[in-house]
Amino acid sequence: MHAVSISGLKHNPAEALRQAKAGPVLVLNRDRPDALLIGLEQGGLLQVPGVRAALATALFRDGELSLARAARVAEMEVGSFINHLGRLGIAAIRLTAAETGADLGTLEQWLQSSSPTPAP
């Protein structure tokens, strides 16, 4: 196990992440334990079925990752990830009423502009 101070983590986060690949890293805040960094590749954790999808789903649900990035973390195509979210009852697209109205207005304009003009 390794230990790193908050300032050490701030100045050299890459070193703490390298150490976390070998074993847990305790983050100290004024000599008091504050957090624990654990490399996900330790013990093949990321190879366990469902772990990547679960991480990606939680991060997407909480607004930490975009849909496309979450799909990449889950190692899924975007369409498959959307289906996965749907099975869990998680909306893939989240719009406010104003955003929905603006999108509908844009769609209506596009439909009008792409309609064939009647011949005289």
Secondary structure in CASP SS format (residue, H / E / C, confidence):
PFRMAT SS
TARGET T0000
AUTHOR 0000-0000-0000
METHOD secondary structure of the structure
MODEL  1
M C 1.00
H E 1.00
A E 1.00
V E 1.00
S E 1.00
I H 1.00
S H 1.00
G H 1.00
L H 1.00
K H 1.00
H H 1.00
N C 1.00
P H 1.00
A H 1.00
E H 1.00
A H 1.00
L H 1.00
R H 1.00
Q H 1.00
A H 1.00
K H 1.00
A H 1.00
G C 1.00
P C 1.00
V E 1.00
L E 1.00
V E 1.00
L E 1.00
N E 1.00
R C 1.00
D C 1.00
R E 1.00
P E 1.00
D E 1.00
A E 1.00
L E 1.00
L E 1.00
I C 1.00
G C 1.00
L C 1.00
E C 1.00
Q H 1.00
G H 1.00
G H 1.00
L H 1.00
L H 1.00
Q H 1.00
V C 1.00
P C 1.00
G C 1.00
V H 1.00
R H 1.00
A H 1.00
A H 1.00
L H 1.00
A H 1.00
T H 1.00
A H 1.00
L H 1.00
F H 1.00
R H 1.00
D C 1.00
G C 1.00
E C 1.00
L C 1.00
S C 1.00
L H 1.00
A H 1.00
R H 1.00
A H 1.00
A H 1.00
R H 1.00
V H 1.00
A C 1.00
E C 1.00
M C 1.00
E C 1.00
V H 1.00
G H 1.00
S H 1.00
F H 1.00
I H 1.00
N H 1.00
H H 1.00
L H 1.00
G H 1.00
R H 1.00
L C 1.00
G C 1.00
I C 1.00
A C 1.00
A C 1.00
I C 1.00
R C 1.00
L C 1.00
T C 1.00
A H 1.00
A H 1.00
E H 1.00
T H 1.00
G H 1.00
A H 1.00
D H 1.00
L H 1.00
G H 1.00
T H 1.00
L H 1.00
E H 1.00
Q H 1.00
W H 1.00
L H 1.00
Q H 1.00
S H 1.00
S H 1.00
S C 1.00
P C 1.00
T C 1.00
P C 1.00
A C 1.00
P C 1.00
END
